[in-house]
Amino acid sequence: MGSKRKGTRAERELIHMFFDSNEWIAVRAAGSGSTPLPCPDIIVGNGKRILAIECKSLSDNVKYFKKEELADLLEFSRKFGAEAWVGIRFDHIGWFFLPPERLEFTKGGTPSISIEEARKNGIKFEDLLKL
């Protein structure tokens, strides 16, 4: 399966997870990743909180991010009044969420997250809803 198709499937899965919680609603942001304007993958709200989430789904043990991708998420969130979150779905393990500033950096300065770091520093879906 192509990475774009896999990413779209993961975004849709997450949208349904929010909807199934009966308190949240989520939409995929049209143009996410295909426009030079800052835009997260999904926008989520429940009348009290708004979340802007950059979603990643992978079978590898580590995900590396482009600095611009995270800067765009933070800019959008600030201007929109949303909480910025990175959602990582590891195959056969599930979703983890963390604020972009909690990502680790490689020696070269590249933001990244590993399965071990996600388990240590991230939170599960159910806990994200309770914050």
C-alpha positions in Angstrom: 0.0 0.0 0.0 1.3 3.5 -0.9 2.3 5.8 1.9 -0.3 8.4 0.8 -3.1 5.8 0.8 -1.9 4.4 4.2 -1.8 8.0 5.6 -5.3 8.7 4.4 -6.6 5.5 5.8 -5.0 6.3 9.2 -6.5 9.8 9.2 -10.0 8.4 8.5 -9.5 5.8 11.2 -8.7 8.6 13.7 -11.7 10.7 12.6 -14.0 7.7 13.3 -12.3 7.2 16.7 -13.2 10.8 17.7 -16.7 10.5 16.3 -17.3 7.2 18.1 -16.4 8.9 21.4 -19.8 10.6 21.2 -18.3 14.0 22.3 -15.9 14.9 19.6 -16.2 15.7 15.9 -13.3 15.7 13.4 -12.7 16.6 9.8 -9.8 16.0 7.4 -8.4 19.3 6.3 -8.5 19.5 2.5 -5.2 20.4 1.0 -3.1 19.2 3.9 0.3 18.5 2.6 -0.5 19.7 -0.9 -0.5 23.4 -0.4 2.2 25.9 0.8 -0.2 27.2 3.4 0.0 25.8 7.0 -2.7 23.1 7.5 -2.9 20.1 9.8 -4.2 16.7 8.7 -7.3 16.8 10.9 -9.1 19.4 13.0 -11.0 18.1 16.0 -13.3 19.8 18.5 -15.8 19.2 21.2 -17.1 22.7 22.0 -14.5 23.1 24.7 -11.2 22.2 23.0 -9.9 22.4 19.4 -7.1 20.1 18.3 -5.0 20.4 15.2 -3.4 17.1 14.5 -0.6 16.1 12.1 -1.1 12.4 11.6 1.6 9.8 10.7 1.2 6.1 10.2 4.2 3.8 9.8 5.5 0.3 10.0 9.1 1.5 10.8 10.3 2.0 14.3 11.1 5.7 13.9 9.5 8.6 12.1 11.5 11.7 11.0 9.8 15.0 10.4 10.5 18.0 8.3 11.0 21.0 10.5 8.7 23.0 8.2 5.9 20.5 8.7 6.0 21.1 12.5 6.4 24.8 12.1 3.3 24.9 9.9 1.4 22.9 12.5 2.4 25.3 15.2 1.6 28.4 13.1 -1.9 27.0 12.2 -2.6 26.1 15.8 -1.6 29.5 17.1 -3.7 31.4 14.5 -6.7 29.0 14.8 -6.7 28.9 18.6 -6.1 25.1 18.6 -3.9 22.7 20.5 -1.1 21.4 18.3 -0.7 17.6 18.4 1.3 15.0 16.5 -0.6 11.7 16.2 1.6 8.6 15.4 0.1 5.2 14.5 2.6 2.4 14.7 1.4 -0.7 12.9 0.2 -3.5 15.3 0.7 -1.1 18.3 -1.7 1.8 17.9 -1.9 5.5 18.3 0.2 7.8 20.4 -0.1 11.6 20.7 2.3 14.3 21.8 2.8 18.0 21.4 5.3 18.7 18.7 7.7 20.3 21.2 8.0 16.9 22.9 9.6 15.3 19.9 13.2 14.2 20.2 15.9 15.6 17.9 18.6 13.7 16.1 22.2 15.0 16.3 21.6 16.7 13.0 18.6 18.5 14.5 15.9 16.5 12.7 12.7 16.1 14.8 11.8 12.4 15.3 9.9 9.9 17.3 10.6 6.2 17.9 8.2 3.6 19.3 10.1 3.7 22.6 9.9 7.5 22.8 6.2 7.4 21.9 5.5 4.9 24.7 7.5 7.0 27.1 6.5 10.6 26.2 3.2 10.1 24.3 -0.3 9.5 25.5 -2.9 7.1 24.2 -6.1 8.2 22.5 -8.3 7.8 25.6 -6.0 10.0 27.6 -6.0 12.7 24.9 -9.8 13.0 25.2 -9.6 13.4 29.0 -7.1 16.4 29.0 
